[in-house]
């Protein structure tokens, strides 16, 4: 029982640090600033649900899929960093209006919920790597440990959904100009984070001292 509680606490803290709800809220608001309150709530619900499904799949099958395709964890980290860097550029330079021209409003919201909310914002390379490593550590462990990992993911998904849902009130305070400024600031920070992911992967690959 105590071991299970320790595992739950350890994985919860790790996933909390990786997901950083407040940082994710900033990016959520930045990428949904053109939506009204009802649309933002729908995107929050769909985005967190899609992200949960993506992370569950990688929790259950991630290591097996990577090994079957001959992809190393470091290669996955580098590719994830490159994708995040590209996404950060769209945040900085404002190339995120492609969803606005989608004829069907509901389809447009689904598109935004999948990209960029579900991935790469929530189910980004950091979160996916964390879930793959959790699953790898649970190899040969009793079913209870696997259930603990899934329960941690469920809890964090609920926390993110609630924070995204309440973020509408923050959006009102920021206004359109504030949201635009926030989007560019978060884009710069995300670019730095993505570069750091790639540098850390190369550092581990080449066995270099930490940068």
Beta strands, then each sheet from edge to edge (+ up, - down):
end
